[in-house]
Amino acid sequence: MHTIMKRNYTWLLMAILGPVVLLSCGGEQNAQQRPGAGPVPVNTYTVTQESVTGTDTYPGSVVPLNEVELRPQVSGYITNIYVKDGQRVTKGQRLYEIDQSKYRASYQQAQANLQSAKANLARVQKDLERYERLAEREAIAGQQVDYARTDVQTAQAQVAAAQAQVSSASTDLGYSTITAPFNGTIGISQVRVGAQVSPGQPLLNTISSTDPIAVDFVINEQEISRFSQLTQGQQPDSLFTLQLNNSRPYPYPGKMLVIDRAIGRRTGTTTVRLQFPNQDRTLVPGMTVDVQVLNQDIGEQLVIPFKAVTEQLGEYFVYVVQGDSVNQQNVTLGTRFGADVVIREGLEPGRTIVLEGLQKLRQGAKVQVGAAPAAATK
């Protein structure tokens, strides 16, 4: 009886204590498996300086410095087109001709009217001179002299009106021949010989300057002070360069012409205009390009692999190895160069930073440094 009761107490005690023992063992096992309980294996990189040329890239568009729509200013039929589509033209070169017959006739008629008015003025002036001599001898009524003076004034006004008519007719005759306002390239003609035109309609063609040519790009208001400083003093030759849409660099550097007068209320941006030489007409109005602007990352700079950088709430950090632990260090990033990035602030040459194994790290974590060489990990 006592033996049976002792066995029952033994099983009851084991039933109570068993889960506690198992929970204790499991806790010890979980503690051993918890990340960060032991040193975290990492690979490192030693911070060094490299010679770099940092640029900031902006999307840009090619625009002509001068561009004019050619429209008729008189009515008539197109009688001649003197240029081919896409042809280079020089200032003053004839482009289009509108039927000149009626404008030439009007000009000749105006010239004849002017000559008649001048002849009439000469006649009444002589009459006035004669009447004034007679008036000196009191051989003519004073009223007759006054009439003669009025006739001279009327004749002078008629001459002025005739001269204005000649000027107007000459202008219309000149408008019947449309010439290039500046050196440039003409586009595709929108009319053909025989087309009827009237003042302002239709659009005949468009002419734009090609050399030099402009490139526009947009900056935000925080960058205005930087670009304003670039307009002062002499600009380096390579300050502004272009990358064409086929990834080929444009061979000629540019210079800044102007920053637009205001910031867009909705966008918070403004436009910067650059000028580039374009002798071979590689840059075509409307083309999209990448504008590359030199920044402060020039010469010997601290460069590290970008994968060594972590981001938290818009700030960037690296883990600096100090003995057998790491310290989370805030850094300021510069220009990206493929897989690398310039560090402007926060690091010094020779410091060792974690390159691989960042996912398991936290401030002050213990680390076990691997043997991977720095050059092989970039």
Protein Blocks (a to p, Z undefined) as FASTA:
>chain_A
ZZmmmmmmmmmmmmmmmmmmmmmmmmmmmmmmpghkaccddddddddddddddddddddd
dddfbdcddddfbecddfbdfbdehiacdehiafbdcdfklmmmmmmmmmmmmmmmmmmm
mmmmmmmmmmmmmmmnopacfklmmmmmmmmmmmmmmmmmmmmmmmmmmmmmmmmpccdf
bdcdddddfbdehiacdehiacfbdcddfbdcdddddddfklmmmmmmmmgojddfklpc
cddfkopacfbdcddfbdcfbdcfklopacdddddddfkomacghiacddddddfbgcjd
ddddfklpcceehiacddddehjaccdddddddddehjaccdfbhpaehiacdfbhplmg
cehiacdddfbdfklmZZ
